[in-house]
Amino acid sequence: MEIDLRNNLPVDILFLIRIKANEFRNEGIHQINAGDIKEFLYQTKWKDEETMLMCNVIDDIMSIRFSEVFDYLKVKVIKEASSMHIEDFNELIAK
């Protein structure tokens, strides 16, 4: 069965993403949620894909490691911060 990645993901796939987020929480990693995992998948593993076999989608989700998502989020924050002005950091600097 093929999944169209351009449309909303099926409920069972969204459920697997939530399971993966819960797995991270059980390991003590509370900062990464299902939305972060979904974004990571779309921006890295599925970036150039329009459709995929369901078994490959499931494999991608279940094989995600915390370090992969963490590295992705770290780069994302650095890119966002590089486009900001020093005034945007006043709250952090004032502390």
Biotite code that builds the C-alpha atoms (Angstrom):
import biotite.structure as struc

atoms = struc.array([
    struc.Atom([0.000, 0.000, 0.000], chain_id="A", res_id=1, res_name="MET", atom_name="CA", element="C"),
    struc.Atom([1.341, 3.418, -0.954], chain_id="A", res_id=2, res_name="GLU", atom_name="CA", element="C"),
    struc.Atom([0.987, 6.520, 1.181], chain_id="A", res_id=3, res_name="ILE", atom_name="CA", element="C"),
    struc.Atom([0.702, 9.933, -0.449], chain_id="A", res_id=4, res_name="ASP", atom_name="CA", element="C"),
    struc.Atom([3.025, 12.094, 1.630], chain_id="A", res_id=5, res_name="LEU", atom_name="CA", element="C"),
    struc.Atom([1.652, 15.313, 0.115], chain_id="A", res_id=6, res_name="ARG", atom_name="CA", element="C"),
    struc.Atom([-1.711, 14.770, 1.836], chain_id="A", res_id=7, res_name="ASN", atom_name="CA", element="C"),
    struc.Atom([-2.567, 14.190, 5.471], chain_id="A", res_id=8, res_name="ASN", atom_name="CA", element="C"),
    struc.Atom([-0.947, 11.084, 6.852], chain_id="A", res_id=9, res_name="LEU", atom_name="CA", element="C"),
    struc.Atom([-3.237, 8.186, 7.747], chain_id="A", res_id=10, res_name="PRO", atom_name="CA", element="C"),
    struc.Atom([-4.316, 7.989, 11.382], chain_id="A", res_id=11, res_name="VAL", atom_name="CA", element="C"),
    struc.Atom([-2.331, 4.809, 12.016], chain_id="A", res_id=12, res_name="ASP", atom_name="CA", element="C"),
    struc.Atom([0.874, 6.491, 10.816], chain_id="A", res_id=13, res_name="ILE", atom_name="CA", element="C"),
    struc.Atom([0.215, 9.528, 13.025], chain_id="A", res_id=14, res_name="LEU", atom_name="CA", element="C"),
    struc.Atom([-0.329, 7.093, 15.891], chain_id="A", res_id=15, res_name="PHE", atom_name="CA", element="C"),
    struc.Atom([3.098, 5.518, 15.226], chain_id="A", res_id=16, res_name="LEU", atom_name="CA", element="C"),
    struc.Atom([4.705, 8.956, 15.329], chain_id="A", res_id=17, res_name="ILE", atom_name="CA", element="C"),
    struc.Atom([3.067, 9.580, 18.718], chain_id="A", res_id=18, res_name="ARG", atom_name="CA", element="C"),
    struc.Atom([4.323, 6.179, 19.897], chain_id="A", res_id=19, res_name="ILE", atom_name="CA", element="C"),
    struc.Atom([7.861, 7.183, 18.899], chain_id="A", res_id=20, res_name="LYS", atom_name="CA", element="C"),
    struc.Atom([7.517, 10.474, 20.806], chain_id="A", res_id=21, res_name="ALA", atom_name="CA", element="C"),
    struc.Atom([6.269, 8.507, 23.819], chain_id="A", res_id=22, res_name="ASN", atom_name="CA", element="C"),
    struc.Atom([9.257, 6.187, 23.501], chain_id="A", res_id=23, res_name="GLU", atom_name="CA", element="C"),
    struc.Atom([11.547, 9.220, 23.738], chain_id="A", res_id=24, res_name="PHE", atom_name="CA", element="C"),
    struc.Atom([9.621, 10.466, 26.805], chain_id="A", res_id=25, res_name="ARG", atom_name="CA", element="C"),
    struc.Atom([10.047, 7.062, 28.455], chain_id="A", res_id=26, res_name="ASN", atom_name="CA", element="C"),
    struc.Atom([13.788, 7.448, 27.885], chain_id="A", res_id=27, res_name="GLU", atom_name="CA", element="C"),
    struc.Atom([13.678, 10.820, 29.678], chain_id="A", res_id=28, res_name="GLY", atom_name="CA", element="C"),
    struc.Atom([13.620, 12.999, 26.556], chain_id="A", res_id=29, res_name="ILE", atom_name="CA", element="C"),
    struc.Atom([10.632, 15.282, 27.078], chain_id="A", res_id=30, res_name="HIS", atom_name="CA", element="C"),
    struc.Atom([11.594, 18.098, 24.695], chain_id="A", res_id=31, res_name="GLN", atom_name="CA", element="C"),
    struc.Atom([10.863, 16.210, 21.459], chain_id="A", res_id=32, res_name="ILE", atom_name="CA", element="C"),
    struc.Atom([7.200, 15.775, 20.579], chain_id="A", res_id=33, res_name="ASN", atom_name="CA", element="C"),
    struc.Atom([5.273, 14.134, 17.738], chain_id="A", res_id=34, res_name="ALA", atom_name="CA", element="C"),
    struc.Atom([5.262, 17.391, 15.761], chain_id="A", res_id=35, res_name="GLY", atom_name="CA", element="C"),
    struc.Atom([9.061, 17.571, 15.908], chain_id="A", res_id=36, res_name="ASP", atom_name="CA", element="C"),
    struc.Atom([9.330, 13.991, 14.691], chain_id="A", res_id=37, res_name="ILE", atom_name="CA", element="C"),
    struc.Atom([6.882, 14.579, 11.847], chain_id="A", res_id=38, res_name="LYS", atom_name="CA", element="C"),
    struc.Atom([8.764, 17.722, 10.792], chain_id="A", res_id=39, res_name="GLU", atom_name="CA", element="C"),
    struc.Atom([12.065, 15.821, 10.918], chain_id="A", res_id=40, res_name="PHE", atom_name="CA", element="C"),
    struc.Atom([10.662, 13.089, 8.685], chain_id="A", res_id=41, res_name="LEU", atom_name="CA", element="C"),
    struc.Atom([9.272, 15.523, 6.120], chain_id="A", res_id=42, res_name="TYR", atom_name="CA", element="C"),
    struc.Atom([12.394, 17.710, 6.043], chain_id="A", res_id=43, res_name="GLN", atom_name="CA", element="C"),
    struc.Atom([14.995, 14.926, 5.981], chain_id="A", res_id=44, res_name="THR", atom_name="CA", element="C"),
    struc.Atom([13.919, 11.375, 5.208], chain_id="A", res_id=45, res_name="LYS", atom_name="CA", element="C"),
    struc.Atom([10.893, 12.214, 3.061], chain_id="A", res_id=46, res_name="TRP", atom_name="CA", element="C"),
    struc.Atom([12.140, 15.498, 1.625], chain_id="A", res_id=47, res_name="LYS", atom_name="CA", element="C"),
    struc.Atom([12.109, 14.397, -2.011], chain_id="A", res_id=48, res_name="ASP", atom_name="CA", element="C"),
    struc.Atom([9.343, 11.797, -1.765], chain_id="A", res_id=49, res_name="GLU", atom_name="CA", element="C"),
    struc.Atom([5.752, 12.155, -2.911], chain_id="A", res_id=50, res_name="GLU", atom_name="CA", element="C"),
    struc.Atom([4.602, 8.621, -2.182], chain_id="A", res_id=51, res_name="THR", atom_name="CA", element="C"),
    struc.Atom([6.103, 5.740, -0.232], chain_id="A", res_id=52, res_name="MET", atom_name="CA", element="C"),
    struc.Atom([5.189, 2.199, 0.600], chain_id="A", res_id=53, res_name="LEU", atom_name="CA", element="C"),
    struc.Atom([3.576, 1.943, 4.011], chain_id="A", res_id=54, res_name="MET", atom_name="CA", element="C"),
    struc.Atom([6.213, -0.558, 5.175], chain_id="A", res_id=55, res_name="CYS", atom_name="CA", element="C"),
    struc.Atom([8.975, 1.962, 4.362], chain_id="A", res_id=56, res_name="ASN", atom_name="CA", element="C"),
    struc.Atom([7.145, 4.758, 6.178], chain_id="A", res_id=57, res_name="VAL", atom_name="CA", element="C"),
    struc.Atom([6.753, 2.543, 9.242], chain_id="A", res_id=58, res_name="ILE", atom_name="CA", element="C"),
    struc.Atom([10.416, 1.551, 9.083], chain_id="A", res_id=59, res_name="ASP", atom_name="CA", element="C"),
    struc.Atom([11.477, 5.213, 8.855], chain_id="A", res_id=60, res_name="ASP", atom_name="CA", element="C"),
    struc.Atom([9.417, 6.114, 11.922], chain_id="A", res_id=61, res_name="ILE", atom_name="CA", element="C"),
    struc.Atom([10.447, 3.185, 14.081], chain_id="A", res_id=62, res_name="MET", atom_name="CA", element="C"),
    struc.Atom([14.157, 3.517, 13.233], chain_id="A", res_id=63, res_name="SER", atom_name="CA", element="C"),
    struc.Atom([14.458, 7.196, 14.247], chain_id="A", res_id=64, res_name="ILE", atom_name="CA", element="C"),
    struc.Atom([17.053, 7.820, 16.923], chain_id="A", res_id=65, res_name="ARG", atom_name="CA", element="C"),
    struc.Atom([16.902, 10.720, 19.355], chain_id="A", res_id=66, res_name="PHE", atom_name="CA", element="C"),
    struc.Atom([20.271, 12.003, 18.147], chain_id="A", res_id=67, res_name="SER", atom_name="CA", element="C"),
    struc.Atom([18.962, 12.370, 14.573], chain_id="A", res_id=68, res_name="GLU", atom_name="CA", element="C"),
    struc.Atom([16.013, 14.510, 15.638], chain_id="A", res_id=69, res_name="VAL", atom_name="CA", element="C"),
    struc.Atom([18.163, 16.472, 18.092], chain_id="A", res_id=70, res_name="PHE", atom_name="CA", element="C"),
    struc.Atom([20.746, 17.262, 15.385], chain_id="A", res_id=71, res_name="ASP", atom_name="CA", element="C"),
    struc.Atom([17.989, 18.338, 12.980], chain_id="A", res_id=72, res_name="TYR", atom_name="CA", element="C"),
    struc.Atom([16.411, 20.641, 15.588], chain_id="A", res_id=73, res_name="LEU", atom_name="CA", element="C"),
    struc.Atom([19.812, 22.051, 16.550], chain_id="A", res_id=74, res_name="LYS", atom_name="CA", element="C"),
    struc.Atom([20.573, 23.036, 12.939], chain_id="A", res_id=75, res_name="VAL", atom_name="CA", element="C"),
    struc.Atom([17.067, 24.483, 12.575], chain_id="A", res_id=76, res_name="LYS", atom_name="CA", element="C"),
    struc.Atom([17.545, 26.721, 15.633], chain_id="A", res_id=77, res_name="VAL", atom_name="CA", element="C"),
    struc.Atom([20.964, 27.875, 14.426], chain_id="A", res_id=78, res_name="ILE", atom_name="CA", element="C"),
    struc.Atom([19.521, 28.798, 11.022], chain_id="A", res_id=79, res_name="LYS", atom_name="CA", element="C"),
    struc.Atom([16.654, 30.685, 12.645], chain_id="A", res_id=80, res_name="GLU", atom_name="CA", element="C"),
    struc.Atom([18.986, 32.503, 15.032], chain_id="A", res_id=81, res_name="ALA", atom_name="CA", element="C"),
    struc.Atom([21.332, 33.538, 12.235], chain_id="A", res_id=82, res_name="SER", atom_name="CA", element="C"),
    struc.Atom([18.575, 35.595, 10.632], chain_id="A", res_id=83, res_name="SER", atom_name="CA", element="C"),
    struc.Atom([17.707, 37.413, 13.857], chain_id="A", res_id=84, res_name="MET", atom_name="CA", element="C"),
    struc.Atom([19.024, 40.763, 15.118], chain_id="A", res_id=85, res_name="HIS", atom_name="CA", element="C"),
    struc.Atom([20.907, 41.299, 18.360], chain_id="A", res_id=86, res_name="ILE", atom_name="CA", element="C"),
    struc.Atom([17.837, 43.051, 19.781], chain_id="A", res_id=87, res_name="GLU", atom_name="CA", element="C"),
    struc.Atom([15.939, 39.760, 19.514], chain_id="A", res_id=88, res_name="ASP", atom_name="CA", element="C"),
    struc.Atom([18.300, 38.347, 22.149], chain_id="A", res_id=89, res_name="PHE", atom_name="CA", element="C"),
    struc.Atom([17.908, 41.138, 24.707], chain_id="A", res_id=90, res_name="ASN", atom_name="CA", element="C"),
    struc.Atom([15.884, 38.953, 27.017], chain_id="A", res_id=91, res_name="GLU", atom_name="CA", element="C"),
    struc.Atom([18.656, 36.370, 27.115], chain_id="A", res_id=92, res_name="LEU", atom_name="CA", element="C"),
    struc.Atom([21.465, 38.917, 27.392], chain_id="A", res_id=93, res_name="ILE", atom_name="CA", element="C"),
    struc.Atom([19.781, 40.817, 30.246], chain_id="A", res_id=94, res_name="ALA", atom_name="CA", element="C"),
    struc.Atom([19.792, 37.759, 32.493], chain_id="A", res_id=95, res_name="LYS", atom_name="CA", element="C"),
])
